[in-house]
Amino acid sequence: MPAQFLQLGRAVKAWGLEGEVKVDPYADPMTFSAGLSSVYLKAAGGALARYEVERLRRAASAWIIKLRGIETAEQATRLAGHEVFIPRSSAPGLPEGCYYQADLLGLRVRSEEGRELGRIVEILETGANDVYVVRGQQGEWLLPATLEIVKQVDLEGEVMLVRPLEGMIEAEAI
């Protein structure tokens, strides 16, 4: 079930000398550009801390965020590794059949026949479609995120039903 907060990405390092933070996104660009006025940062094992957003801009595939109260590169460096969140209630709605990556990560992947195939551990963005990295007991494999393959996503039940193509999953991987 989706949590109260939506994870947008991870702060990776300071950007420049004025306290800006580079964020690698986990969310679609429209989520970042939807007029964020504040974000929440969380260190591993820590609590959420709210920050006002002063500026937000793109830098290639990353986002650069200037947070109120973070004025130096040293302060920004201390935020590296923090996860970046917004309240789910302020996230833009998605069309039917579209999901935030944060909601798909960790889902159990099951074949239509009921065979457990693993969990989604990473999402690769390619030109044509996303590709889910699925890790199971016998290793990892790649699952194209297409309507032909992905038959149902049940966020409440935390499961994705798939119909792998013949030969997609090698015998030793399942």
C-alpha distance (Angstrom), angle and dihedral (degrees) to the residues before:
residue distance angle dihedral
M1 . . .
P2 3.81 . .
A3 3.78 113.9 .
Q4 3.79 126.3 -125.9
F5 3.82 89.5 -101.2
L6 3.80 129.5 51.5
Q7 3.78 116.8 -141.6
L8 3.80 110.7 -130.7
G9 3.78 99.3 -179.1
R10 3.77 146.6 -70.2
A11 3.80 129.4 -68.8
V12 3.80 105.0 -124.1
K13 3.81 106.7 177.5
A14 3.77 148.5 -28.0
W15 3.80 115.7 -74.6
G16 3.77 116.5 -149.1
L17 3.78 125.8 -30.0
E18 3.81 102.3 -68.7
G19 3.79 101.2 74.2
E20 3.79 100.7 -90.0
V21 3.81 118.0 151.2
K22 3.82 127.0 -144.8
V23 3.82 112.2 -136.9
D24 3.80 125.0 -164.7
P25 3.81 103.6 -145.9
Y26 3.79 128.2 -129.6
A27 3.79 91.4 179.1
D28 3.77 135.1 69.8
P29 3.83 115.6 -87.2
M30 3.82 91.0 -112.4
T31 3.80 89.1 64.7
F32 3.80 91.2 56.5
S33 3.76 95.1 42.6
A34 3.80 94.8 48.2
G35 3.80 92.9 104.2
L36 3.78 100.1 -84.9
S37 3.78 109.8 -160.0
S38 3.79 95.3 175.8
V39 3.79 141.2 7.8
Y40 3.78 135.4 -166.5
L41 3.79 122.4 -128.3
K42 3.78 125.4 -159.8
A43 3.79 130.0 -173.2
A44 3.81 118.9 -149.7
G45 3.79 106.1 -73.8
G46 3.81 91.9 2.1
A47 3.77 135.6 112.4
L48 3.79 126.7 -99.0
A49 3.81 114.6 -90.9
R50 3.83 120.7 -162.8
Y51 3.81 121.1 -134.0
E52 3.79 129.8 -176.8
V53 3.82 113.2 -126.3
E54 3.81 113.1 -128.5
R55 3.81 97.4 175.3
L56 3.77 137.8 2.7
R57 3.79 128.2 -171.9
R58 3.80 141.5 156.9
A59 3.79 124.4 -106.8
A60 3.82 108.0 -176.0
S61 3.82 105.2 -63.0
A62 3.83 94.0 -17.9
W63 3.80 133.2 75.4
I64 3.78 126.6 -128.4
I65 3.79 114.1 -147.0
K66 3.79 127.4 -170.5
L67 3.79 109.0 -156.9
R68 3.81 124.0 -161.1
G69 3.80 109.6 -108.0
I70 3.81 94.8 24.0
E71 3.81 102.3 101.3
T72 3.81 106.7 153.6
A73 3.78 138.7 51.0
E74 3.81 88.5 -117.6
Q75 3.81 91.8 57.1
A76 3.80 90.7 46.5
T77 3.82 91.3 48.8
R78 3.82 89.5 58.2
L79 3.83 88.2 61.4
A80 3.82 93.5 58.8
G81 3.80 109.6 121.1
H82 3.80 94.1 23.9
E83 3.80 115.9 130.1
V84 3.81 115.6 -124.7
F85 3.82 120.2 -137.0
I86 3.79 141.6 174.1
P87 3.79 127.5 -165.0
R88 3.80 108.0 -89.1
S89 3.81 88.2 -130.2
S90 3.82 90.1 66.1
A91 3.82 95.0 48.0
P92 3.80 116.7 104.9
G93 3.79 114.9 -103.5
L94 3.78 117.5 -106.9
P95 3.79 129.5 -136.6
E96 3.81 118.3 -102.7
G97 3.80 110.7 -74.7
C98 3.82 94.8 21.8
Y99 3.79 122.2 109.6
Y100 3.76 139.1 -174.5
Q101 3.79 111.7 -107.2
A102 3.80 90.4 -126.3
D103 3.82 88.3 61.5
L104 3.81 93.2 52.2
L105 3.80 97.7 47.0
G106 3.79 109.2 98.3
L107 3.82 96.3 18.3
R108 3.79 115.6 142.2
V109 3.80 111.7 -116.0
R110 3.80 115.5 -142.3
S111 3.79 130.9 175.6
E112 3.80 118.3 -122.4
E113 3.82 86.5 -107.2
G114 3.82 89.4 60.9
R115 3.81 99.5 -104.0
E116 3.84 113.2 146.8
L117 3.81 108.0 -127.9
G118 3.82 102.3 176.4
R119 3.79 138.8 -94.7
I120 3.80 132.9 -61.9
V121 3.81 105.4 -106.0
E122 3.79 101.2 167.2
I123 3.80 140.5 10.2
L124 3.79 119.7 -141.4
E125 3.78 117.4 -158.2
T126 3.80 113.3 -142.5
G127 3.77 131.2 172.9
A128 3.80 96.0 -101.3
N129 3.81 103.8 34.0
D130 3.77 141.3 -27.1
V131 3.79 118.4 -85.5
Y132 3.80 121.3 -145.9
V133 3.79 118.6 -142.1
V134 3.80 105.2 -142.6
R135 3.79 120.5 -164.6
G136 3.79 119.1 -163.7
Q137 3.79 137.6 162.6
Q138 3.79 91.5 -77.1
G139 3.80 99.4 44.6
E140 3.80 141.4 -84.0
W141 3.77 131.7 -43.9
L142 3.80 137.2 172.1
L143 3.80 123.8 -110.5
P144 3.82 119.2 -166.2
A145 3.80 110.8 -134.8
T146 3.79 96.8 -129.8
L147 3.80 132.2 132.3
E148 3.80 88.5 -116.9
I149 3.82 90.8 61.5
V150 3.82 106.7 26.1
K151 3.78 107.9 63.2
Q152 3.80 103.0 170.3
V153 3.78 139.3 4.2
D154 3.79 115.8 -158.5
L155 3.80 108.3 -175.0
E156 3.81 92.3 176.9
G157 3.82 91.5 53.3
E158 3.82 91.2 37.7
V159 3.80 93.1 -130.5
M160 3.80 138.0 118.6
L161 3.80 117.7 -155.1
V162 3.79 114.2 -148.4
R163 3.79 139.9 -178.0
P164 3.81 104.8 -149.8
L165 3.77 116.1 -154.4
E166 3.80 118.2 -112.5
G167 3.80 108.7 -75.9
M168 3.82 94.0 8.6
I169 3.77 93.2 116.2
E170 3.74 112.4 44.9
A171 3.79 116.1 -135.1
E172 3.82 93.1 -114.4
A173 3.82 91.9 52.0
I174 3.82 95.0 62.0
